Amino acid sequence: LAMTSGDRAIDIIDPSQQNDNHAGILKQRRHTSPKRKQNQSLPNRNDTFRRRKRVSPRHHIVFSIRDVIKFIFGYTMLLFFVLKIYLSMSSSGESNMDSNQGPRAMLRSKVETKEDKKNEKEPYWSNPMWWIEDEPDDWFERIYISQIERKKNYHALRYMDIKNNFNPVCGHYRFDTSGMPDATVIVPVLNEETGMLSMTIHSILARTPPELLREIIIVDDSGADHTLDNANEEEIAELALLSPKVKVVHNAERIGCAKSRMVGANMAEGEVLVFVDSHIEMESATWLEHLLVPILENPRTVSTQTIDVIDDLDSKHLYQGKALNFWGIVNENFIFAYQNERFNEANETIEHPSAREPYETPFIPGSLFAIRKDEFFRLGGYDKGLYVWGGENTELALKSWTCGGRLVIVPCSRVGHMFRVHMKETGSRWPPLITAETMQKAGFDADYKTKYKVKGENFNDFEKIVKWNNIRVLSLWTNDETMQNYNKRTFGSRTLPPDWQQAQEKIKTDPFALEQIQKKKENQCQSFDWFDKHVYMRLTGNHHPLHSSLMKE
């Protein structure tokens, strides 16, 4: 490279291109002529570039940064492996220490800041959301709306003389609602008696802490076909304007109780789902808190209210007195029933349910219960193959118990419920009209009106649907022996009649049934024999009524 300074030029000669005698020597010469000697070759530009790159001082700086990075990385990795070995040795050497106080936890606690400890969620048992005080408060009389608002908009809210229905200690409970999950209340409605839906919604809004009530979802299952009896439409429209928390969804067609509840569950925003009927009345201002406590203790709990009966014959819908506490069971037709004592072989061994504390039960009614939303869908929700009404409560109970959950009844969470008993006397709109399309979707043939008899007797469409739902639940959640015993009790033979058997065969390829079977595998659910041994017998003192030991030849 020739660098000119004044009348001097300096050549930087690549040592690899020179003789040994001249390696690394700088030659200086004075320009006497603009022409070079003919035998002197011109510098090679590629060689010049390589030489420049080799002697560039900036290139040395790049290498220095890389060395520093390599050193830092290597030193960090070394510290990491040393620390890992230390923790492993410490953990094995201190195995007799409490797991929460081992070296790992001790090291972690040292580096945690005070803010981290403050934000860390405490386990439920260390700071429960309820306690008992010396004196009761206004738990029964309290409402969460103003008297002006009550007089103006809550005409169906009642003050009933039913405080004695409760155990007195229920009024001594106190709750920290700031640590409780919020709830979505789901209310399916179809052909309800005028005014009953308003009583339901008014009592929920007035007697539920606002911070715990996320929303109320009314699912109108009347359908768009106005040839059917579309009752309650004006009442529903009025309730939709009552509060921003009241939401209404109208089914395009009648889909039944279980599917309507699924509609509400899918759109719910609350952490907990509460399913209620459209003809109920919340009795106290702490009904929801009591219902949430067992779920806080065990997130896989289905928590159920205690039911007091509202008279369906009385025009004022008065209560029929305090209901006893029962265990939920099934009868020999696999329909929900109650039992109020167990182990009654001798007077000394008779046991009754708790009058105050939540207690476990094999089965629950079809509604009036709370369950975490994530737990509900872990179990697969309701079987979408259950039509109109019936079977959804036995199905949920079996899948909850056998798939790792539990069911409890809560005596301090009481609700008034109007059972549709005197349907002829009251002109009840129940049972609803069932279309031919619904019957065929459920699995019945087109000539279902004259088929599907039980012991030679032809039932109405509603009774056929209920029987079919039971067969479906038994097929999916029990065993062959129980199914055969049900057939014998119901149809007089251990095998189903041909038309019923043909309908049952469709379950094997039904997509909704396959969904439930898949959930059963995913949750590694126990068998029905396990349920009889570890749940039904333990909680009632008896085998389930379809057990072979109870069948008479």
VEXDREN-2710 file (C-alpha; in Angstrom, 1 decimal):
% VEXDREN-2710
k/r/px/py/pz
1/LEU/0.0/0.0/0.0
2/ALA/1.5/3.3/-1.0
3/MET/0.7/6.2/1.4
4/THR/2.0/9.5/0.3
5/SER/3.0/12.3/2.6
6/GLY/4.5/15.3/0.9
7/ASP/7.1/14.1/-1.5
8/ARG/7.6/10.8/0.4
9/ALA/5.9/7.4/-0.1
10/ILE/5.9/4.5/2.3
11/ASP/5.2/0.9/1.1
12/ILE/3.8/-1.6/3.6
13/ILE/5.1/-4.9/2.4
14/ASP/3.4/-8.1/3.2
15/PRO/6.1/-10.3/4.9
16/SER/4.7/-13.4/3.3
17/GLN/5.5/-11.9/-0.2
18/GLN/9.2/-11.0/0.6
19/ASN/12.5/-12.8/0.9
20/ASP/13.6/-13.8/4.3
21/ASN/16.2/-11.1/4.4
22/HIS/13.6/-8.4/3.9
23/ALA/10.7/-9.7/5.9
24/GLY/8.8/-7.1/7.9
25/ILE/11.2/-4.2/6.7
26/LEU/9.7/-0.9/5.7
27/LYS/11.4/0.6/2.6
28/GLN/11.6/4.2/2.1
29/ARG/12.4/5.8/-1.2
30/ARG/12.2/9.2/-2.8
31/HIS/10.2/9.7/-5.9
32/THR/12.5/10.8/-8.7
33/SER/10.3/9.9/-11.6
34/PRO/6.5/9.5/-12.0
35/LYS/7.2/6.2/-13.8
36/ARG/7.9/3.0/-12.0
37/LYS/10.5/0.5/-13.0
38/GLN/9.3/-1.9/-15.5
39/ASN/10.3/-5.0/-13.5
40/GLN/8.4/-3.7/-10.4
41/SER/4.9/-5.3/-10.1
42/LEU/1.8/-3.4/-9.0
43/PRO/0.3/-4.2/-5.6
44/ASN/-2.4/-7.0/-5.6
45/ARG/-5.6/-5.4/-4.3
46/ASN/-6.8/-8.6/-2.7
47/ASP/-3.6/-8.9/-0.8
48/THR/-3.8/-5.3/0.2
49/PHE/-7.3/-6.0/1.6
50/ARG/-6.2/-9.0/3.7
51/ARG/-3.2/-7.0/5.0
52/ARG/-5.5/-4.1/6.0
53/LYS/-7.8/-6.5/7.8
54/ARG/-5.0/-8.1/9.7
55/VAL/-3.5/-5.0/11.0
56/SER/-6.8/-3.1/11.7
57/PRO/-6.9/-2.2/15.4
58/ARG/-10.7/-2.3/15.4
59/HIS/-10.6/-6.1/14.6
60/HIS/-8.7/-6.7/17.8
61/ILE/-11.5/-4.9/19.8
62/VAL/-14.2/-7.3/18.3
63/PHE/-12.2/-10.3/19.4
64/SER/-11.9/-8.8/22.9
65/ILE/-15.7/-8.4/23.2
66/ARG/-16.3/-12.0/22.2
67/ASP/-13.8/-13.2/24.8
68/VAL/-15.7/-11.2/27.5
69/ILE/-19.0/-12.7/26.4
70/LYS/-17.6/-16.2/26.4
71/PHE/-16.2/-15.7/29.8
72/ILE/-19.4/-14.4/31.3
73/PHE/-21.5/-17.2/29.8
74/GLY/-19.1/-19.9/30.9
75/TYR/-18.9/-18.5/34.4
76/THR/-22.7/-18.3/34.7
77/MET/-23.2/-21.9/33.5
78/LEU/-20.6/-23.0/36.0
79/LEU/-22.4/-21.3/38.9
80/PHE/-25.7/-22.8/37.7
81/PHE/-24.4/-26.4/37.7
82/VAL/-22.7/-25.9/41.1
83/LEU/-25.9/-24.6/42.6
84/LYS/-27.9/-27.4/41.1
85/ILE/-25.6/-30.0/42.6
86/TYR/-25.7/-28.3/46.0
87/LEU/-29.5/-28.2/46.0
88/SER/-29.8/-31.9/45.0
89/MET/-27.3/-33.0/47.7
90/SER/-29.0/-30.8/50.3
91/SER/-32.5/-32.1/49.4
92/SER/-31.4/-35.8/49.7
93/GLY/-29.4/-35.1/52.9
94/GLU/-32.4/-33.4/54.6
95/SER/-35.2/-35.8/53.5
96/ASN/-36.5/-36.0/57.1
97/MET/-37.3/-32.3/57.1
98/ASP/-40.8/-31.1/56.4
99/SER/-41.4/-30.7/52.7
100/ASN/-42.4/-27.1/53.0
101/GLN/-39.3/-26.3/55.1
102/GLY/-36.6/-28.0/53.0
103/PRO/-33.5/-26.4/51.5
104/ARG/-35.3/-25.5/48.3
105/ALA/-38.1/-23.7/50.1
106/MET/-35.5/-22.0/52.5
107/LEU/-33.5/-20.8/49.6
108/ARG/-36.6/-19.6/47.7
109/SER/-37.8/-17.7/50.8
110/LYS/-34.5/-15.8/51.1
111/VAL/-34.8/-14.4/47.6
112/GLU/-38.5/-13.6/47.8
113/THR/-39.3/-10.0/48.5
114/LYS/-41.9/-8.9/51.0
115/GLU/-44.2/-7.9/48.2
116/ASP/-44.1/-11.4/46.8
117/LYS/-45.1/-12.8/50.2
118/LYS/-47.9/-10.3/50.5
119/ASN/-49.4/-11.2/47.1
120/GLU/-49.0/-15.0/47.6
121/LYS/-52.5/-16.6/47.9
122/GLU/-52.9/-18.3/51.3
123/PRO/-54.4/-21.8/51.5
124/TYR/-58.1/-21.9/52.4
125/TRP/-57.5/-23.6/55.8
126/SER/-55.2/-20.8/57.0
127/ASN/-57.7/-18.1/56.3
128/PRO/-61.3/-19.5/55.9
129/MET/-63.9/-17.3/54.5
130/TRP/-66.4/-18.0/57.3
131/TRP/-66.6/-18.1/61.1
132/ILE/-69.2/-18.1/63.9
133/GLU/-70.0/-15.1/66.1
134/ASP/-71.7/-15.0/69.6
135/GLU/-74.8/-13.3/68.3
136/PRO/-76.9/-13.6/65.1
137/ASP/-77.2/-10.7/62.7
138/ASP/-79.9/-9.7/60.2
139/TRP/-79.1/-12.7/57.9
140/PHE/-82.8/-13.5/57.4
141/GLU/-84.3/-10.0/57.0
142/ARG/-81.5/-8.3/55.1
143/ILE/-82.0/-7.4/51.5
144/TYR/-79.5/-5.8/49.0
145/ILE/-81.9/-3.3/47.4
146/SER/-83.4/-0.1/48.7
147/GLN/-87.0/0.1/50.1
148/ILE/-87.8/2.6/47.4
149/GLU/-86.6/0.2/44.7
150/ARG/-88.4/-2.7/46.3
151/LYS/-91.8/-1.0/46.3
152/LYS/-91.3/0.2/42.8
153/ASN/-90.0/-2.8/41.0
154/TYR/-89.9/-5.9/43.2
155/HIS/-93.6/-6.7/43.6
156/ALA/-92.9/-10.5/43.8
157/LEU/-90.5/-10.2/46.7
158/ARG/-92.1/-11.6/49.8
159/TYR/-91.4/-11.6/53.6
160/MET/-92.4/-15.0/54.8
161/ASP/-92.7/-16.2/58.4
162/ILE/-90.3/-19.1/57.8
163/LYS/-87.3/-18.2/59.9
164/ASN/-87.9/-21.3/62.1
165/ASN/-87.1/-23.5/59.1
166/PHE/-83.4/-22.8/59.8
167/ASN/-81.2/-24.1/62.5
168/PRO/-80.7/-21.1/64.8
169/VAL/-76.9/-21.3/64.5
170/CYS/-77.2/-20.5/60.8
171/GLY/-77.7/-16.9/61.8
172/HIS/-74.4/-16.7/63.7
173/TYR/-72.3/-17.3/60.6
174/ARG/-70.2/-14.5/59.2
175/PHE/-68.5/-14.4/55.8
176/ASP/-65.6/-12.7/54.1
177/THR/-67.1/-12.3/50.6
178/SER/-63.9/-10.7/49.3
179/GLY/-62.3/-14.1/49.0
180/MET/-65.3/-15.9/47.5
181/PRO/-65.8/-16.5/43.8
182/ASP/-68.7/-14.8/41.9
183/ALA/-71.6/-16.8/40.5
184/THR/-73.8/-17.0/37.5
185/VAL/-77.3/-18.1/38.2
186/ILE/-78.9/-20.0/35.3
187/VAL/-82.7/-20.2/35.1
188/PRO/-84.3/-22.3/32.3
189/VAL/-88.0/-21.5/31.9
190/LEU/-90.8/-23.2/30.0
191/ASN/-94.6/-22.8/30.5
192/GLU/-94.2/-21.4/34.0
193/GLU/-97.1/-20.3/36.1
194/THR/-97.5/-16.5/35.8
195/GLY/-95.6/-14.7/38.6
196/MET/-93.4/-17.6/39.6
197/LEU/-90.5/-16.6/37.4
198/SER/-90.7/-13.1/38.9
199/MET/-90.6/-14.4/42.4
200/THR/-87.5/-16.4/41.5
201/ILE/-85.6/-13.5/40.0
202/HIS/-86.7/-11.0/42.6
203/SER/-85.6/-13.1/45.5
204/ILE/-82.2/-13.8/43.9
205/LEU/-81.5/-10.2/43.2
206/ALA/-82.7/-8.9/46.6
207/ARG/-81.0/-11.6/48.7
208/THR/-77.7/-12.1/47.1
209/PRO/-74.6/-9.9/47.9
210/PRO/-74.0/-7.8/44.7
211/GLU/-70.3/-8.6/44.7
212/LEU/-71.0/-12.3/44.5
213/LEU/-73.8/-12.2/41.9
214/ARG/-72.1/-11.8/38.4
215/GLU/-75.3/-12.3/36.4
216/ILE/-78.6/-14.1/36.1
217/ILE/-79.2/-15.9/32.7
218/ILE/-82.8/-16.7/31.9
219/VAL/-83.0/-19.4/29.2
220/ASP/-86.4/-19.2/27.5
221/ASP/-87.1/-22.6/26.0
222/SER/-90.4/-21.7/24.5
223/GLY/-89.0/-21.8/21.0
224/ALA/-90.0/-19.8/17.9
225/ASP/-93.0/-22.0/17.0
226/HIS/-96.0/-19.9/18.1
227/THR/-98.3/-22.9/17.6
228/LEU/-96.9/-24.1/20.9
229/ASP/-97.9/-22.4/24.2
230/ASN/-95.5/-19.5/24.5
231/ALA/-96.1/-18.5/28.1
232/ASN/-94.1/-16.1/30.1
233/GLU/-92.9/-13.9/27.2
234/GLU/-94.2/-10.6/28.6
235/GLU/-92.9/-11.5/32.1
236/ILE/-89.5/-12.3/30.7
237/ALA/-89.3/-9.0/28.8
238/GLU/-90.2/-7.1/32.0
239/LEU/-87.5/-8.9/34.0
240/ALA/-84.9/-8.2/31.4
241/LEU/-85.3/-4.5/32.2
242/LEU/-85.1/-4.9/35.9
243/SER/-81.3/-5.1/36.3
244/PRO/-78.2/-5.1/34.0
245/LYS/-77.3/-8.4/35.6
246/VAL/-80.4/-10.1/34.1
247/LYS/-79.7/-11.5/30.7
248/VAL/-82.2/-13.4/28.5
249/VAL/-81.5/-15.9/25.7
250/HIS/-84.3/-17.3/23.6
251/ASN/-83.9/-20.8/22.2
252/ALA/-84.8/-21.0/18.5
253/GLU/-86.5/-24.3/19.2
254/ARG/-87.4/-26.3/22.3
255/ILE/-84.3/-28.3/23.4
256/GLY/-85.2/-29.4/26.9
257/CYS/-84.0/-28.8/30.4
258/ALA/-80.4/-30.2/30.2
259/LYS/-79.6/-28.5/26.9
260/SER/-81.0/-25.2/28.1
261/ARG/-78.8/-25.3/31.1
262/MET/-75.8/-26.0/28.8
263/VAL/-76.7/-22.9/26.8
264/GLY/-76.5/-20.8/30.0
265/ALA/-73.3/-22.5/31.2
266/ASN/-71.6/-21.9/27.9
267/MET/-72.3/-18.1/28.0
268/ALA/-71.7/-17.7/31.8
269/GLU/-69.0/-15.4/33.0
270/GLY/-69.1/-16.3/36.7
271/GLU/-66.6/-18.6/38.3
272/VAL/-69.3/-20.7/39.8
273/LEU/-72.5/-21.9/38.1
274/VAL/-75.8/-22.0/40.1
275/PHE/-78.6/-23.9/38.5
276/VAL/-82.1/-23.2/39.7
277/ASP/-85.7/-23.8/38.6
278/SER/-88.1/-21.0/37.5
279/HIS/-90.5/-21.6/40.5
280/ILE/-88.3/-21.1/43.6
281/GLU/-87.7/-18.5/46.3
282/MET/-84.4/-17.8/48.1
283/GLU/-85.2/-17.7/51.8
284/SER/-82.3/-15.8/53.4
285/ALA/-79.6/-13.3/52.6
286/THR/-76.8/-15.8/53.1
287/TRP/-78.0/-18.6/50.8
288/LEU/-75.2/-18.2/48.4
289/GLU/-72.4/-17.8/50.9
290/HIS/-73.4/-21.0/52.6
291/LEU/-73.5/-22.7/49.2
292/LEU/-70.0/-21.6/48.3
293/VAL/-68.2/-22.7/51.5
294/PRO/-68.0/-26.4/50.6
295/ILE/-66.7/-25.5/47.1
296/LEU/-64.0/-23.4/48.7
297/GLU/-63.0/-26.3/50.8
298/ASN/-63.0/-28.7/47.9
299/PRO/-63.2/-27.3/44.3
300/ARG/-64.7/-30.6/43.0
301/THR/-67.8/-30.2/45.1
302/VAL/-71.4/-30.0/43.9
303/SER/-73.1/-28.0/46.6
304/THR/-76.9/-28.4/46.9
305/GLN/-79.6/-26.3/48.8
306/THR/-82.0/-27.8/51.3
307/ILE/-85.6/-27.6/49.9
308/ASP/-88.7/-26.4/51.7
309/VAL/-92.0/-27.1/49.8
310/ILE/-94.2/-24.3/48.5
311/ASP/-97.8/-25.3/48.2
312/ASP/-98.9/-25.5/44.6
313/LEU/-102.7/-25.6/45.5
314/ASP/-102.6/-22.5/47.7
315/SER/-103.1/-19.3/45.6
316/LYS/-100.7/-17.5/48.0
317/HIS/-98.1/-20.2/47.7
318/LEU/-97.5/-20.6/51.4
319/TYR/-94.9/-23.0/52.8
320/GLN/-95.9/-26.5/54.0
321/GLY/-93.7/-26.2/57.1
322/LYS/-90.0/-27.1/57.6
323/ALA/-88.8/-29.9/55.5
324/LEU/-86.7/-32.6/57.1
325/ASN/-83.1/-33.1/56.1
326/PHE/-82.6/-36.1/53.8
327/TRP/-80.0/-38.0/51.9
328/GLY/-80.7/-38.0/48.1
329/ILE/-81.1/-41.5/46.7
330/VAL/-82.8/-43.3/43.8
331/ASN/-85.8/-45.6/44.0
332/GLU/-86.2/-48.9/42.2
333/ASN/-87.2/-47.1/39.0
334/PHE/-84.0/-45.1/39.2
335/ILE/-85.9/-41.9/39.9
336/PHE/-84.6/-39.4/42.5
337/ALA/-86.0/-39.9/46.1
338/TYR/-85.2/-39.1/49.7
339/GLN/-84.1/-41.0/52.8
340/ASN/-84.0/-39.4/56.2
341/GLU/-82.3/-42.1/58.3
342/ARG/-79.6/-44.8/57.9
343/PHE/-78.2/-47.8/59.8
344/ASN/-81.6/-48.4/61.4
345/GLU/-81.1/-52.0/62.5
346/ALA/-81.5/-50.9/66.1
347/ASN/-82.6/-47.7/67.8
348/GLU/-79.0/-47.1/69.0
349/THR/-77.6/-47.1/65.5
350/ILE/-80.1/-44.8/63.7
351/GLU/-78.4/-41.8/62.2
352/HIS/-79.9/-38.6/60.7
353/PRO/-78.4/-36.0/58.5
354/SER/-76.8/-32.9/60.1
355/ALA/-79.1/-30.1/60.8
356/ARG/-76.5/-27.4/60.3
357/GLU/-73.3/-28.6/58.6
358/PRO/-73.0/-29.7/55.0
359/TYR/-73.2/-33.5/54.6
360/GLU/-72.4/-35.8/51.7
361/THR/-75.2/-37.4/49.7
362/PRO/-75.2/-40.0/46.8
363/PHE/-77.7/-38.1/44.7
364/ILE/-79.2/-34.6/44.5
365/PRO/-82.4/-33.1/42.9
366/GLY/-82.3/-31.8/39.4
367/SER/-81.5/-28.2/40.3
368/LEU/-80.8/-25.8/43.1
369/PHE/-77.1/-26.6/43.2
370/ALA/-73.7/-24.8/42.7
371/ILE/-70.6/-26.1/40.9
372/ARG/-67.5/-24.4/39.7
373/LYS/-67.6/-23.8/35.9
374/ASP/-64.3/-25.5/35.2
375/GLU/-65.4/-28.5/37.2
376/PHE/-68.7/-28.7/35.4
377/PHE/-67.0/-28.8/32.0
378/ARG/-64.2/-31.2/33.3
379/LEU/-67.1/-33.6/33.9
380/GLY/-68.4/-33.0/30.4
381/GLY/-71.4/-30.9/31.4
382/TYR/-74.8/-32.4/30.8
383/ASP/-75.2/-35.2/28.2
384/LYS/-76.6/-33.4/25.2
385/GLY/-78.5/-36.6/24.3
386/LEU/-80.9/-36.1/27.2
387/TYR/-84.1/-34.6/25.9
388/VAL/-86.9/-32.6/27.5
389/TRP/-86.7/-33.6/31.2
390/GLY/-85.3/-36.3/33.5
391/GLY/-82.1/-38.1/34.0
392/GLU/-79.8/-35.1/34.2
393/ASN/-79.5/-35.2/38.0
394/THR/-78.7/-38.9/38.3
395/GLU/-76.2/-38.5/35.4
396/LEU/-74.4/-35.6/37.1
397/ALA/-74.3/-37.4/40.4
398/LEU/-72.8/-40.6/39.0
399/LYS/-70.2/-38.8/36.9
400/SER/-69.2/-36.5/39.8
401/TRP/-68.7/-39.2/42.4
402/THR/-67.0/-41.7/40.1
403/CYS/-64.8/-39.1/38.5
404/GLY/-63.2/-37.6/41.6
405/GLY/-65.9/-35.2/42.8
406/ARG/-68.5/-35.2/45.6
407/LEU/-72.0/-34.0/46.4
408/VAL/-73.1/-32.3/49.5
409/ILE/-76.4/-30.9/50.9
410/VAL/-76.2/-27.6/52.8
411/PRO/-78.8/-27.2/55.6
412/CYS/-78.2/-23.4/56.1
413/SER/-78.8/-22.6/52.4
414/ARG/-82.6/-23.1/52.2
415/VAL/-84.8/-22.5/49.2
416/GLY/-88.6/-22.7/48.7
417/HIS/-89.6/-24.9/45.7
418/MET/-93.0/-25.4/44.2
419/PHE/-93.4/-29.0/43.1
420/ARG/-95.9/-29.5/40.3
421/VAL/-98.0/-32.1/42.1
422/HIS/-101.7/-31.1/41.5
423/MET/-101.4/-30.5/37.8
424/LYS/-105.1/-31.2/37.0
425/GLU/-106.4/-29.2/39.9
426/THR/-104.2/-26.1/39.1
427/GLY/-104.5/-26.3/35.3
428/SER/-100.7/-26.6/35.2
429/ARG/-98.9/-26.0/31.9
430/TRP/-96.7/-29.0/32.7
431/PRO/-95.7/-31.4/31.2
432/PRO/-95.0/-29.5/28.0
433/LEU/-96.1/-30.5/24.5
434/ILE/-93.4/-32.6/22.8
435/THR/-93.1/-32.5/19.1
436/ALA/-92.6/-35.5/16.8
437/GLU/-89.3/-34.0/15.7
438/THR/-88.1/-34.1/19.3
439/MET/-89.2/-37.7/19.8
440/GLN/-87.3/-38.8/16.7
441/LYS/-84.2/-36.8/17.7
442/ALA/-84.2/-38.6/21.0
443/GLY/-84.1/-42.0/19.2
444/PHE/-87.7/-43.0/18.8
445/ASP/-89.2/-44.3/15.5
446/ALA/-91.7/-42.3/13.5
447/ASP/-94.6/-44.5/14.8
448/TYR/-93.6/-43.9/18.4
449/LYS/-97.2/-43.2/19.4
450/THR/-98.2/-46.9/19.2
451/LYS/-94.8/-48.4/20.2
452/TYR/-92.5/-48.3/23.3
453/LYS/-95.0/-49.8/25.7
454/VAL/-94.1/-50.8/29.3
455/LYS/-95.6/-54.1/30.4
456/GLY/-98.2/-53.7/27.7
457/GLU/-99.2/-50.2/28.8
458/ASN/-98.8/-47.3/26.4
459/PHE/-97.6/-44.2/28.1
460/ASN/-97.8/-40.5/27.0
461/ASP/-94.8/-39.0/25.2
462/PHE/-93.4/-37.2/28.3
463/GLU/-93.3/-40.5/30.3
464/LYS/-91.6/-42.3/27.4
465/ILE/-89.0/-39.6/27.2
466/VAL/-88.3/-39.9/31.0
467/LYS/-87.9/-43.6/30.7
468/TRP/-85.6/-43.3/27.7
469/ASN/-83.4/-40.8/29.5
470/ASN/-83.1/-43.3/32.4
471/ILE/-82.1/-46.1/30.0
472/ARG/-79.5/-43.8/28.5
473/VAL/-77.9/-42.8/31.9
474/LEU/-77.9/-46.5/33.0
475/SER/-76.3/-47.6/29.7
476/LEU/-73.5/-45.0/30.0
477/TRP/-72.8/-44.9/33.7
478/THR/-73.7/-48.3/35.3
479/ASN/-73.0/-51.9/34.3
480/ASP/-74.7/-54.8/32.5
481/GLU/-76.0/-56.3/35.8
482/THR/-77.6/-53.1/36.9
483/MET/-79.1/-52.5/33.5
484/GLN/-80.6/-56.0/33.4
485/ASN/-82.1/-55.6/36.9
486/TYR/-83.6/-52.3/35.7
487/ASN/-85.1/-54.0/32.7
488/LYS/-86.6/-56.7/34.9
489/ARG/-88.2/-54.2/37.3
490/THR/-89.5/-51.9/34.6
491/PHE/-90.3/-54.2/31.7
492/GLY/-90.7/-57.6/33.4
493/SER/-87.7/-59.1/31.6
494/ARG/-83.9/-58.9/31.9
495/THR/-83.7/-57.9/28.2
496/LEU/-85.4/-54.8/26.8
497/PRO/-88.4/-55.2/24.4
498/PRO/-87.3/-55.1/20.8
499/ASP/-88.4/-51.5/20.1
500/TRP/-86.6/-50.2/23.2
501/GLN/-83.6/-52.3/22.5
502/GLN/-83.4/-50.9/19.0
503/ALA/-83.4/-47.4/20.5
504/GLN/-80.7/-48.4/22.9
505/GLU/-78.4/-49.7/20.2
506/LYS/-78.3/-46.2/18.7
507/ILE/-76.4/-45.0/21.8
508/LYS/-73.3/-46.9/20.6
509/THR/-72.8/-44.6/17.7
510/ASP/-74.4/-41.4/19.1
511/PRO/-71.9/-38.6/19.0
512/PHE/-73.1/-37.1/22.3
513/ALA/-72.8/-40.5/24.0
514/LEU/-69.3/-40.9/22.6
515/GLU/-68.4/-37.5/24.1
516/GLN/-69.4/-38.8/27.6
517/ILE/-67.4/-42.0/27.1
518/GLN/-64.3/-40.0/26.1
519/LYS/-64.7/-37.8/29.2
520/LYS/-65.0/-40.9/31.3
521/LYS/-61.7/-42.2/30.0
522/GLU/-59.9/-38.9/30.4
523/ASN/-61.0/-38.5/34.0
524/GLN/-60.2/-42.2/34.8
525/CYS/-63.6/-42.6/36.4
526/GLN/-64.4/-45.5/38.8
527/SER/-66.9/-48.2/38.1
528/PHE/-70.5/-48.3/39.3
529/ASP/-69.6/-51.2/41.7
530/TRP/-67.1/-48.8/43.3
531/PHE/-69.9/-46.2/43.6
532/ASP/-72.2/-48.7/45.4
533/LYS/-69.5/-49.8/47.8
534/HIS/-67.7/-46.5/48.6
535/VAL/-70.6/-44.0/48.2
536/TYR/-74.1/-45.4/48.3
537/MET/-73.5/-48.0/51.0
538/ARG/-71.3/-45.6/53.1
539/LEU/-73.8/-42.8/53.0
540/THR/-77.2/-44.6/53.2
541/GLY/-76.4/-47.9/54.9
542/ASN/-77.9/-49.8/51.9
543/HIS/-77.0/-51.0/48.4
544/HIS/-78.6/-49.1/45.6
545/PRO/-82.1/-50.5/44.8
546/LEU/-81.0/-52.2/41.6
547/HIS/-78.3/-54.3/43.3
548/SER/-78.6/-58.0/42.7
549/SER/-78.8/-58.8/46.4
550/LEU/-82.1/-56.8/46.5
551/MET/-83.7/-58.3/43.5
552/LYS/-86.5/-60.8/44.1
553/GLU/-86.8/-63.7/41.7
END
